[in-house]
Amino acid sequence: MDEITDLQTLLVHGDDDVPNTLQHLTPPLSLTTCWRHEGRKDGFSYARHNQPNRLQCEELLGAMEGGHAVVYPAGMGAMFATLFHTAAKRIVLRPAGGYYETRVMCNMFKDKFGCTIVDMADDVQLQKGDLVMLETPINPTCDVLDIQAWAEKAHEVGAELFVDGSFCPPPMQYALKLGADYVMYSACKHLSGTHDCQLGVLVVATEEKKKTLLYERTITGSIPGAMQLWLLQRSLRTLELRVKQQCQTTDQLVPWLVTLPQLEKVHHPSLETCTGHEVAKRQMKMFGSVVSIEFREGKDAALSFLAKVKVIIPSTSFGGVASQADYRHSIDPTQPPGLVRLSVGLESLEVLKGDIEQAVSS
């Protein structure tokens, strides 16, 4: 395929060069686990080794990020694959904040394999072979960390940088181009948009590294299902259109949220009060569709809000076409008890304002 650079066209045509023997316009769901040997020229033999939907989906995801993608059954599977692949003796990680199960998994590796976990700080002394685990924006407070600065710091000493970019995949942020060695996405968020496929994505810069990851995935059996891959492939076609609309609505909603007297804090990268706002302005193409709000009256007010919203769905996760509200303190006790994470979907701005207003006022 001729060189295509704009994201929307890549998402529609990024897998055109993948073998399509029957010339389907819409790629079919392939459920077989094995293929006849005679006369085959497309390389398919056994589904654990290779599979049409997986190959097509990985081509699209690699084109999206400008790298090479490997898909796993969940985002945590992609993270596990990174820790297994690097076999880092030291993992540099934030001691608090961010997705709590990242710390859980790193502690599992510490307990089982004896690696050391080092608290991430601006003055941390990195060493060769370290794996720096970065999440930006940070879930759920939306703090922004400097990917390029951490990449340069890691690469100076022979360390590597892993970025969890689930809050802001392309077109909002391009972590690989900023210097990350591994970029992970939970695909059931923005990439799917409809919360109906549980997958994880790992994107790397070189085909050589991808080949090693593919081999390790084949041997360890961390193989995603065909139906999940087909659903994600379908959803990726509209990713940029969905995300642009979600971010536009969020950018209009955030200044209004700041004016609500019931709220003590509003967290979003677009706000000057957000930690890392200046970094966000140069690092992010869009500020994202997730915003967190903290109620002055704390836990009771937050839970009351969740009970009263009518359009916004009280539910975990984010990035979908339906707006969601999640009480993170119940899952991660380190989070403020008055905080609610809002994921802005494709509903109209006025409808969302009306729903929030009646829920905080009644």
Secondary structure as the mmCIF struct_conf table of DSSP 4:
data_model
#
loop_
_struct_conf.conf_type_id
_struct_conf.id
_struct_conf.beg_label_comp_id
_struct_conf.beg_label_asym_id
_struct_conf.beg_label_seq_id
_struct_conf.end_label_comp_id
_struct_conf.end_label_asym_id
_struct_conf.end_label_seq_id
BEND BEND1 ASP A 6 ASP A 6
HELX_RH_AL_P HELX_RH_AL_P1 LEU A 7 HIS A 13
TURN_TY1_P TURN_TY1_P1 GLY A 14 ASP A 17
BEND BEND2 VAL A 18 VAL A 18
TURN_TY1_P TURN_TY1_P2 THR A 21 LEU A 22
BEND BEND3 LEU A 25 THR A 26
HELX_LH_PP_P HELX_LH_PP_P1 PRO A 27 LEU A 29
BEND BEND4 THR A 33 THR A 33
STRN STRN1 CYS A 34 CYS A 34
TURN_TY1_P TURN_TY1_P3 GLU A 38 GLY A 39
BEND BEND5 ASP A 42 ASP A 42
BEND BEND6 SER A 45 SER A 45
STRN STRN2 TYR A 46 TYR A 46
TURN_TY1_P TURN_TY1_P4 ALA A 47 HIS A 49
HELX_RH_AL_P HELX_RH_AL_P2 PRO A 52 GLU A 65
TURN_TY1_P TURN_TY1_P5 GLY A 66 GLY A 66
BEND BEND7 GLY A 67 GLY A 67
STRN STRN3 HIS A 68 TYR A 72
BEND BEND8 PRO A 73 ALA A 74
HELX_RH_AL_P HELX_RH_AL_P3 GLY A 75 THR A 86
BEND BEND9 LYS A 89 LYS A 89
STRN STRN4 ARG A 90 LEU A 93
BEND BEND10 PRO A 95 GLY A 98
HELX_RH_AL_P HELX_RH_AL_P4 TYR A 100 PHE A 113
STRN STRN5 THR A 116 ASP A 119
TURN_TY1_P TURN_TY1_P6 ASP A 122 ASP A 123
TURN_TY1_P TURN_TY1_P7 LYS A 128 GLY A 129
STRN STRN6 LEU A 131 GLU A 135
BEND BEND11 THR A 136 PRO A 137
HELX_LH_PP_P HELX_LH_PP_P2 ILE A 138 ILE A 138
TURN_TY1_P TURN_TY1_P8 ASN A 139 THR A 141
HELX_RH_AL_P HELX_RH_AL_P5 ILE A 147 GLU A 156
TURN_TY1_P TURN_TY1_P9 VAL A 157 GLY A 158
STRN STRN7 GLU A 160 ASP A 164
TURN_TY1_P TURN_TY1_P10 SER A 166 PHE A 167
BEND BEND12 CYS A 168 CYS A 168
TURN_TY1_P TURN_TY1_P11 PRO A 170 PRO A 171
BEND BEND13 MET A 172 MET A 172
STRN STRN8 GLN A 173 GLN A 173
TURN_TY1_P TURN_TY1_P12 ALA A 175 GLY A 179
BEND BEND14 ASP A 181 ASP A 181
STRN STRN9 TYR A 182 SER A 186
TURN_TY1_P TURN_TY1_P13 ALA A 187 SER A 192
BEND BEND15 GLY A 193 HIS A 195
STRN STRN10 GLY A 200 VAL A 204
BEND BEND16 ALA A 205 ALA A 205
HELX_RH_AL_P HELX_RH_AL_P6 GLU A 207 THR A 220
TURN_TY1_P TURN_TY1_P14 GLY A 221 GLY A 221
HELX_LH_PP_P HELX_LH_PP_P3 ILE A 223 GLY A 225
HELX_RH_AL_P HELX_RH_AL_P7 ALA A 226 LEU A 236
TURN_TY1_P TURN_TY1_P15 ARG A 237 THR A 238
HELX_RH_AL_P HELX_RH_AL_P8 LEU A 239 VAL A 258
TURN_TY1_P TURN_TY1_P16 THR A 259 THR A 259
TURN_TY1_P TURN_TY1_P17 PRO A 261 GLN A 262
STRN STRN11 LEU A 263 HIS A 267
TURN_TY1_P TURN_TY1_P18 PRO A 269 SER A 270
BEND BEND17 LEU A 271 LEU A 271
TURN_TY1_P TURN_TY1_P19 GLU A 272 THR A 273
BEND BEND18 CYS A 274 CYS A 274
TURN_TY1_P TURN_TY1_P20 THR A 275 GLY A 276
HELX_RH_AL_P HELX_RH_AL_P9 HIS A 277 GLN A 283
STRN STRN12 MET A 284 MET A 284
BEND BEND19 LYS A 285 MET A 286
BEND BEND20 SER A 289 SER A 289
STRN STRN13 VAL A 290 PHE A 295
TURN_TY1_P TURN_TY1_P21 ARG A 296 GLY A 298
HELX_RH_AL_P HELX_RH_AL_P10 LYS A 299 LYS A 308
BEND BEND21 LYS A 310 ILE A 312
STRN STRN14 ILE A 313 PRO A 314
BEND BEND22 THR A 316 THR A 316
BEND BEND23 GLY A 320 ALA A 322
STRN STRN15 GLN A 324 ASP A 326
HELX_RH_3T_P HELX_RH_3T_P1 ARG A 328 SER A 330
TURN_TY1_P TURN_TY1_P22 ILE A 331 ILE A 331
TURN_TY1_P TURN_TY1_P23 PRO A 333 THR A 334
BEND BEND24 GLN A 335 GLN A 335
TURN_TY1_P TURN_TY1_P24 PRO A 337 GLY A 338
STRN STRN16 LEU A 339 SER A 343
BEND BEND25 LEU A 346 GLU A 347
HELX_RH_AL_P HELX_RH_AL_P11 LEU A 349 SER A 361
#
